[in-house]
Amino acid sequence: MVTSQNMPQKLNLLFESNPLAAIEWGLDLRVVAWNQAATNTFGYTKEEAIGHNLAELIIPKGLHASMNSLLESLFQQKESTNNFNDNITKTGEIINCQWCNHPLLDNQEQVTGVLSIVQHIPLNPLRDVDGFFLNSLDLLCIISIEGYFQKFNAIWLETLGYTEAELKTSPFIDFVHPEDVPATLAEAEKLANGQDVLNFENRYRAKDGSYVWFSWRVTLSADGKFMYAVARDITAQKRAEAVLQAQAAQLRESEKRYQSLVESKLLETQTFLESVLTDLPVAVFAKDAQNLKFILCNRAGEELLNFKAEDLLGKDDYDLFPLEQAELFNQKDREVLNSGQTLDIPEEIVQSGSGKNLIFHTKKTPILDRAGVAQFLLIICEDITDRKLAEQQLRDQAAILEAFVEHTPVPIALFDKEMRYLVANRCWLVDNNLVGQNIIGRSQYELFPDLPDRWKAGHQRCLAGAAESSEADPFLRADGSLDYVRWQSLPWRDAQGEIGGILMYSEIVTARVKAEEERRNLAAIVSNTSDFIGITSLESKKILYINPAGLELVGLGSLELSRTRDIGDLFAPKERELISQSIGEAMTKGKWQGEVMFQHLVTGEEIAAHANIF
């Protein structure tokens, strides 16, 4: 064990057992003491840390220069400091920590070192999910299994022109182009059977009557109650594809009709296509079919790959990408050129010019001559990196919410504005006799039609922003039975900050209320009866309780005074042995009854009585 040279021996155990990382370091920044919590936090053992420079050990190099002000406060001004900064562990992981630094002084008030208490502050991976949801350029939404939008970001309203209420009050299928309804329902059936929807395309009707093309990726929640969906507006891409197809068809028709003008028409068409492709909002590339060198890259392609067109043209994949990626791209390119068919690649990893790996949705199409021989390879790319991150974050967020609600040991339910169930944990189902019923989407008022009007009024106040609660609220059921309910209702808000419904805690406490009422009634009966009622300890024979009538019978002035007496003191001396035997018989047989003689403790008068001991 390494003991700090500046700490008394009696504090060493506290230093070593501290649950937070404790580090002592000298004026030369070398580590003097290092506890187990520091090992747990930074990965270095005590032997690996002691004697080494603290800054070189766990402070990133970029922060070394900023330590001067910290050292001045500690060494010259002799002041404690508290700060947050990044640290680096033995494995190279960057972690965020809070440092509380205290200068250690000798008898001459000179600084001899520093004691630091360090706490690792983990980052919350989900803290920005709502902001990401709101600001994503993709259309993100959560749809109930019944087909209604539950949550969506603002880009939906901007793209389609509807209000939030208009989108939420109609099933999503009502917005789908009639020609696309059968295919959409078929995809929904696949989703219900556990198969994710990937890159499905259909058209949605906007409020102005026009139609917008969407490409969908949809996955089902773990409980099968919600669909988590990401849609991408591909209207521009569809138009671009239509333009390309129309121009390709026009080119082939021109070749048939005007053989003598092939050269000029090709040049004319190429110029036109390049003009169109340059301003398309989707990334478009073209390669020579023979050597697979790039011959075309539009402006969107430059932005996507972070390459200038002049740095890209005339080069192949091996000049631009890591070997493993280049080989995969070449393999796919050759497959397309050999088959003569368009290849849709839902996901592929591509390293941009900045060195960052992105996820693309790519379509590769061969451009054929009149003889059907591929001359060029047309490539259209869509960056779906943000969409994939959003999908994963939505799944993570939903899983965490479901786990929290399900495992909370109190009855909890979540309702929408119409008091329809969104979530209810098992404790709620058990406490409200709903086990085995599918209640999601059903109204609380449908399941419990006899709810008091005052509760319904409370729900409305909650939906207006109030918080409501009661410890034991009487609830008269339709069958005439009376229950007591302890409950609390709070409004919950959606990503836009609007009240979306009510979070409710409700617990049946009828048994507790009745037990308390019975206790009060029994106490009243015992206190008011004219008979002697007493309770004594079997072990010490001391009196624990005597009711008012009993106190008066034996001449005791108060309950407190009676507790100083043995039970035998209340009876005539000749009866005391009998009372002791009677108590023993009651313990053996369960009860004893017979005639006894009390003795008034003040007057000495003997009072005959019939006794029951149990």
Protein Blocks (a to p, Z undefined) as FASTA:
>chain_A
ZZdfkbcfklmmmmmmpmbdcddddfkopafbdcfklmmmnopafklmgopafklmmgcf
klmmmmmmmmmmmmmnopacddddddddfkopacdddddddddddfkopafbdcdddddd
dddfklmmmmmmmmpmbdcddddfkopafbdcfklmmmnopafklmmmpcfklmpcfklm
mmmmmmmmmmmnopacehiacddddfkopacdddddddddfkopaccdddddfklmmmmm
mmmmmmmmmmmmmmmmmmmlmmmmmmmmmmmmmmmmmmpcbdcddddfklopafbdcfkl
mmmnopafklmgopafklmmcfklmmmmmmmmmmmmmnopacddfbacdddfkopacddd
ddddddddfkopafbdcdddddfklmmmmmmmmmmmmmmmmmmmmmpcbdcddddfkopa
fbdcfklmmmnopghiafehpafklmmmmbcfklmmmmmmmmnopacddfbdcdddfkop
acdddddddddddfkopafbdcdddddfklmmmmmmmmmmmmmmmmmpcbdcddddfklo
pafbdcfklmmmnopabfklmmmpcfklmpcfklmmmmmmmmmmmmmnopacdddddddf
klopacddddddZZ
